[in-house]
């Protein structure tokens, strides 16, 4: 079974083709991101981004988000030595984003505004059954979904090889949308040489 829909693969191909064509004769800034956040869900984030043609940005990302599953029976309670455990609803999404980078007069700060499409898997604990003895049992429902992602951020570039970012995250889809604030470490070639009028 193909994990990605045809439309998602076409969008990825067109975006990467455009990036490849435009980046041939322009300065290129590539960096990775690793972090997490909180909001409607707990969030884990990993991404690879590139700035080309002065201020164009493309990103390939993976987000994993989880929160307490809906429709848990009111008398459900599973205590462990680490505390109470609640069955989860998880959202695992790959995303493709495009946007613009805005550079401030401070060479260590830039603003990123980007959005795109995501596709992935939503898994939900469901169909709870109460046995006569022991704990509840339940099954996991899995559904593919496609959504829209918005991911603006402020990046603080501490050096040419390291920095961090703080931003908002919204993944809007038909099954389980995610909204939150995230923070990430950014690494590798996060900025280039300082210029008088434009800094990366």
Secondary structure, DSSP 4 states (H G I P E B T S, - for coil): --SS-HHHHHHHHHHHHHHHHHHTTS--EEEEEEEEEEESSEEEEEEEEEEETTTEEEEEEEEEEEEEPTT--TT--EEETTEEE--EEEEEEEEEEEEEEEE-SSTTEEEEEEEEEEEEEEEEEEEEE--SSS--EEEEEEEEEEEEEE--EEEEE-SSSEEEEEEEEEEEESS--EEEEEEEEEEES------SS---
